Amino acid sequence: MCKRLLTFVLAGAAALAASAETKTVSSPDGKLVVSVESENGVARYGVTYNNKVAVEPSQLGLTASVADFSRGLTLKGSRERRIEQDYTMRGTKASAVHYVANELCLDYETAQGKPMTVTFRVADNDVAFRYEFPQKGETACMNVMGEATAFRLPQQTTTFLCPQSDAMVGWKRTKPSYEEEYKADAPMGARSAYGQGYTFPCLFHTGGSDRLWVLVSETGTNGGYVGCHLSDYDAAQGYRIAFPMKGEANGLGDTAAGMALPGKTPWRTITVGETLKPIVETTVAYDVVEPLFEARHDYRPGRYTWSWLIWQDNSINYDDQVKFVDLAAAMGYEYCLVDNWWDKNIGRDRIAQLSDYARKKGVSLMLWYNSNGFENDAPQTPKQCMNTVLARRREMAWLQRVGVKGIKVDFFAGDKQHTMQLYEDILADANDFGLQVVFHGCTLPRGWERMYPNFVASEAVLASENTFFNEHHARQEGFELTMHPFCRNTVAAMDWGGTIMNRYLSKDNRSRHRRYTTDIFELAAAVVNQSSVQCIALQPNNLDDVPAFELDFLRTVPAQWDETRFVDGYPGRYVVLARRSGDRWLVAGLNATDKPMALSVELPMLAGQTVTLYDDAPAKRKGTMPEGRRRELKVGKSGRAKLVMQPMGGLVVTQ
């Protein structure tokens, strides 16, 4: 570590305060410290945790049409305050949150007298910061051309990242859609797969003897800004905030962000921990945002069946959809999703009949839509129903009349501001008509569960459909689902697309390639993967070919959680989480490795209790799939339990 870094980061708040151009703000527990210095007109911040470097001095600022706010800055003043609030949410990892943070606002001015405020909020383990611009004089708007915001991680840091795709590539030119493959434990200097940087969230494990886990993301993005990502790594600057690519949305629309004044950018967030516990349990994506409108209807959590994952397009007909409605009813599930081409293959009149049939069985329909009219070549219909306000509200009024309760909108066109506005417009209009919304082929949701009360989840991940399309991805399912609790799914709800109980990825459950995870892995995934409307991708044949005790578990698995605790794990290898729904605790584990994994875990919420354990018996012979079993487990009075997960297997412990 260089002498300058030691001086800046580790000398302590007293030494830093000696410079009039340096300010610090600490978390309520005093462990997390943000230090901001201004030197030669450039503002930089650094982050330490327990005197360990999380982020080295990194540049702040942005460039706009009215001024360059990245250089020539003078610190004119600062303000501090304590923030403490309680709030409740539906559809995330926790239903009630007590947020406490210390806030530091730094008022800067350019050489031309243009003002900018940088606001930091520092909670225990979480940093959030953003830029704010007042209206000064007659200038009432500006364009943000790009950000200088950077994140410099210590040398020897390893990364857990998902690359940003090129624009207008992939199937029917539908990318970027946040559906690339993560790499774990990669060196920081490695170039991203497309040279376009990395999608949020980005997980890092800092190098050296004082290792920390650092998660970088953003939150609070709506139609007032672009969706951002991280650039490729630069040895001098680190990672920088990157704006959308010019080619996104078929080249239409600007890559800049238009902002009315006074205005604010989204929050950039940094979560830091000596263990992975703060990474998994963070609620910073929701702590610093506010609801943008109130729920006009009662939106129910639940589970849904989905024919398309395995039966594909041929299943989008009336008779097959009746089978999946009946399956949902048999399992006590709340929803059934009818996927693409329903308008052509079933027709609107018969969809109304199907909805009526489903409601009589206690099931509500969700319907799929293509989001766009001109931004990519995806052919699936219905399309041009969600991209304009007149078409959208006419369609949603019909959906409300026939009793549909949710929509899945697919094939968005990147992160430009007009696309971010489209997400918001769909959600706002859907709220008027009592519709919950799932997005696919889409961007990462950024605080949307709290901002939009009818938002359920987004895909924004290499999802379950790929296990059907490609045996490589079927083999990678364990890796992916043990990565997301630490990255993608920790910052936002994720519609990965289904607990899969077919042993083979085919309608007959005998042909094509196999599923490489155990049944118990799949049961546990229904707990580990977080979404308030959860896909349980059972097939009608599973009512006969899946053990009854496994079906019984899937009948009662919750989709809404009041509390989440990290128990154990490592990204891409294994994870054990504990989630609470009401008074019921469920502990779920996934093993992505090819070896049995013996664990001794602390479960204080189950201390001294006799609970039910679902796990895998050791395979009877090499190359065969372990069989699931259900038995009793006595948790020690101290809360310690010894557990074993078989290769590509799992476990569930439940009261």
Secondary structure as GFF3:
##gff-version 3
##sequence-region A 1 655
A	DSSP	alpha_helix	3	5	.	.	.	ID=ss1
A	DSSP	pi_helix	6	10	.	.	.	ID=ss2
A	DSSP	alpha_helix	13	16	.	.	.	ID=ss3
A	DSSP	beta_strand	22	26	.	.	.	ID=ss4
A	DSSP	beta_strand	32	39	.	.	.	ID=ss5
A	DSSP	beta_strand	42	49	.	.	.	ID=ss6
A	DSSP	beta_strand	52	59	.	.	.	ID=ss7
A	DSSP	beta_strand	62	64	.	.	.	ID=ss8
A	DSSP	beta_strand	74	88	.	.	.	ID=ss9
A	DSSP	beta_strand	96	109	.	.	.	ID=ss10
A	DSSP	beta_strand	115	123	.	.	.	ID=ss11
A	DSSP	beta_strand	126	133	.	.	.	ID=ss12
A	DSSP	beta_strand	141	147	.	.	.	ID=ss13
A	DSSP	beta_strand	150	151	.	.	.	ID=ss14
A	DSSP	beta_strand	158	161	.	.	.	ID=ss15
A	DSSP	three_ten_helix	171	173	.	.	.	ID=ss16
A	DSSP	beta_strand	183	187	.	.	.	ID=ss17
A	DSSP	beta_strand	202	205	.	.	.	ID=ss18
A	DSSP	beta_strand	213	219	.	.	.	ID=ss19
A	DSSP	beta_strand	229	230	.	.	.	ID=ss20
A	DSSP	beta_strand	239	242	.	.	.	ID=ss21
A	DSSP	three_ten_helix	248	251	.	.	.	ID=ss22
A	DSSP	beta_strand	257	260	.	.	.	ID=ss23
A	DSSP	beta_strand	263	264	.	.	.	ID=ss24
A	DSSP	beta_strand	267	273	.	.	.	ID=ss25
A	DSSP	alpha_helix	277	281	.	.	.	ID=ss26
A	DSSP	alpha_helix	284	287	.	.	.	ID=ss27
A	DSSP	beta_strand	302	306	.	.	.	ID=ss28
A	DSSP	alpha_helix	308	311	.	.	.	ID=ss29
A	DSSP	three_ten_helix	313	315	.	.	.	ID=ss30
A	DSSP	alpha_helix	318	331	.	.	.	ID=ss31
A	DSSP	beta_strand	335	338	.	.	.	ID=ss32
A	DSSP	alpha_helix	342	345	.	.	.	ID=ss33
A	DSSP	alpha_helix	348	360	.	.	.	ID=ss34
A	DSSP	beta_strand	364	370	.	.	.	ID=ss35
A	DSSP	alpha_helix	389	402	.	.	.	ID=ss36
A	DSSP	beta_strand	406	410	.	.	.	ID=ss37
A	DSSP	alpha_helix	417	432	.	.	.	ID=ss38
A	DSSP	beta_strand	436	439	.	.	.	ID=ss39
A	DSSP	alpha_helix	448	451	.	.	.	ID=ss40
A	DSSP	beta_strand	455	458	.	.	.	ID=ss41
A	DSSP	alpha_helix	465	469	.	.	.	ID=ss42
A	DSSP	alpha_helix	471	475	.	.	.	ID=ss43
A	DSSP	alpha_helix	477	483	.	.	.	ID=ss44
A	DSSP	three_ten_helix	484	486	.	.	.	ID=ss45
A	DSSP	alpha_helix	488	491	.	.	.	ID=ss46
A	DSSP	beta_strand	499	500	.	.	.	ID=ss47
A	DSSP	alpha_helix	519	528	.	.	.	ID=ss48
A	DSSP	beta_strand	533	537	.	.	.	ID=ss49
A	DSSP	alpha_helix	542	545	.	.	.	ID=ss50
A	DSSP	alpha_helix	548	556	.	.	.	ID=ss51
A	DSSP	beta_strand	563	570	.	.	.	ID=ss52
A	DSSP	beta_strand	574	581	.	.	.	ID=ss53
A	DSSP	beta_strand	584	591	.	.	.	ID=ss54
A	DSSP	beta_strand	597	602	.	.	.	ID=ss55
A	DSSP	three_ten_helix	604	606	.	.	.	ID=ss56
A	DSSP	beta_strand	610	616	.	.	.	ID=ss57
A	DSSP	beta_strand	628	634	.	.	.	ID=ss58
A	DSSP	beta_strand	640	645	.	.	.	ID=ss59
A	DSSP	beta_strand	650	654	.	.	.	ID=ss60
###
